[in-house]
């Protein structure tokens, strides 16, 4: 049976017979997983979902919030379309994991300049516009995207951008999809800019005595001219730590490493390759089953916010992690009372910042509609004109409202 000819009338059972769907369970929910093999099949499945008025989600956790759990799994779309090694450009499908991308480009001494947990897909990274540990020093994912291919609920596959760096005129439509949580269309492939693999990398862990010591230390490091690749301030069993990574030319990194101990109060701990990579991996992970908030600030404001939050006993065991060069503060909690959420939102706004909920712990909500409402209240722009514009875009690209992401619900 041809899905392109009869997608509107197909049943889930017929999709299963075609190998495009299968029963699926997540926690206590039962549903179906849709498994397209090509971008055209993604588009046809979206068209089918729209005709059947069945919302679909791109992650298992979002799918579990739907009345009928439908997960659109892109893991089969993991091919390399093109790799122009000499031009440092690669086109990959968005079901490819970060680990698979690295394995493809590493033999050519190349790397995507931002690093992520190995199992995250390129589609997830771009749809969430997920900041890396290098954000503020190396930019955001969108800074490395040249072209996107997108499947839309009308059954089309569209392309925006170009395979070369300087060939875009007018509005760069690709940027609409980056950070859009697949709300305007499903990213199926992307062309990325690569970089040369650094000759060497070295990590250090510093242990400031307090926040009062940590803040000027961070300022000194950011202004020092070091070949910084990572600068992350975090809590470890109640103790503040600062992770630094230098990366680049071996001679420069070695010279700066030799000076590092003498420049700062206290002796930095040099991390070996294994422990350094383990710490980098841990700091990049979003812990499962926790509520996670991201607050973004002007660079002049994040220090005061962290100081204020750290002094608030009512927040309990909340853990803080900071990306100083980007003004990003992450807050992790096993359970976060809504009174605490309101307080954090007020503090963020008082410091000219913007708070987003990246993940809600199951213990913090009683049902799916409550979770969606909480996400919408926190994550959508407060300006009614901007909200209206987002909803108009959503209605234009997805008139049946079948693309669902709890973090950016534009219903």
Secondary structure, 3 states (H helix, E strand, C coil): CCHHHHHHHCCHHHHHHCCCEEEEEECCEEEEEECCCCHHHHHHHHHHHHHHCCCEECCHHHHCCCCCEEEECCCCCCCEEEEEHHHCEEEEECCCEHHHHHHHHHCCCEECCCCCCCCCEHHHHHHHCCCCCCCCCCCCHHHHEEEEEEECCCCCEEEEECCCCCCCCCCCCHHHHCCCCCCCCEEEEEEEECEECCCEEEEEEECCCCHHHHHHHHHHHHCCCCCEEEEEEEEECCEEEEEEEEEECHHHHHHHHHHHHHHCCCCCEEECHHHHHHHHHHHHCCCCCCEEEEEECCCCCHHHHHHHHHCCHHHCCCEEEEEHHHCEEEEEECCCCHHHHHHHHHHHHHCCCEEEEEECCHHHCCCHHHHHHHHHHHHCCCCHHHHHHHHHHHHHHCCCCCEECHHHCCC
